[in-house]
């Protein structure tokens, strides 16, 4: 590594390669790090090429440094504002069992109503 990088540092870099699992970003002439696909943006990323291209300048944050292996983990997402939560907090959640219990009676009643007709048909 040409210079010593620190975890939490925010840097500019250039995308030098794209793989299905992430993008390589050059931080200087001798050092590059990897932005894992999960660290590109919030939400699901199916194809990295929809977000990044080789030669593109990007802002990254250093997440982890493995001096022994000479690897640097980077994030673009860490520098983005998190989207508002889409989770509905306005109503209490019911357990799966509570929802089944609500519908159980209806299901058995319709069977009960049809049972006599099925019995009569089978006797013919």
Protein Blocks (a to p, Z undefined) as FASTA:
>chain_A
ZZdcdehiacddddfbdcfkbccddfblmbccdddfklmbgcjdfblklmbcehiacddd
dfbdcfknopacddfklmpccdddfbdfkbccddfklmmmmmmmmmmmmmmmmmmmmmmm
mmZZ
